Amino acid sequence: MNKAVSTSVVIVVAIALILVAVAGYYLATRSPIPVGTTTLPPSTVSTVTMSTTPVTTTTTSVTTSVLPPGARPLPYNPSTKTVYLYIASLDSGSPYNFNGTSDGELHIFIPAGWKVCVIYTNYEPIDHNFIIVKNTTAVPHCSIIPSSNIILYVGVSSSNYFDSGISSGASATGSIVLSPGYYWFACGYEDHAESGMWGVIECSSSITQPYYEVTNEEIEEDEEDEE
């Protein structure tokens, strides 16, 4: 009897062990697969920053002087406000001429306060000089111009302008700053201005660029007669 009970117990234990093993196997095969942490390779993100640089535009105003019809510009230096007068007594035509003109045909226009630099050359066989005179009369009216009216001497001085000058082929220079007003330039040698050796200078604040004009009074008079 005892032997039979022992055998039964062994069988029960064996069955229990088998059941436990089967259950463990079942649980092992049915459990989910553990998922670990996966580290992805780093990705590079490019960021483009658009920057706008303001553009500054500088405008330079250029003033262009419009000369009157028939006028021609004179050489000048705007930074020093200096105008250069290249005057010559030519050996052709009238012996009493400045750049081939006479009797006030040559008109020179100068901005107020500018320096006038005269470069005078005599090509005539007789002596001449160059002077700038206060315009107290429309034209030279005496054989010797009063020295009190002369403001610039070129090639001569206040003591000898009426009977001296530079010889043929020679040159002389002189300069002066002109105030607003009217002047005439002439040869101070006795009777030369009265013989036609003179011209006109106008100095004004309304003039912005130095220039000159040549007028022919004889032609103008003929045109008026024809009309």
Secondary structure, 3 states (H helix, E strand, C coil): CHHHHHHHHHHHHHHHHHHHHHHHHHHHHHCCCCCCCCCCCCCCCCCCCCCCCCCCCCCCCCCCCCCCCCCEECCEECCCCEEEEEEEECCCCCCCCECCECCCCEEEEEECCCEEEEEEEECCCCCECEEEEECCCCCCCCCCCCHHHEEEEECCCCCCCCCCCECCCCEEEEEEECCCEEEEEECCCCCCCCCCCEEEEEEECCCCCCEEEECCHHHHHHHHHHC
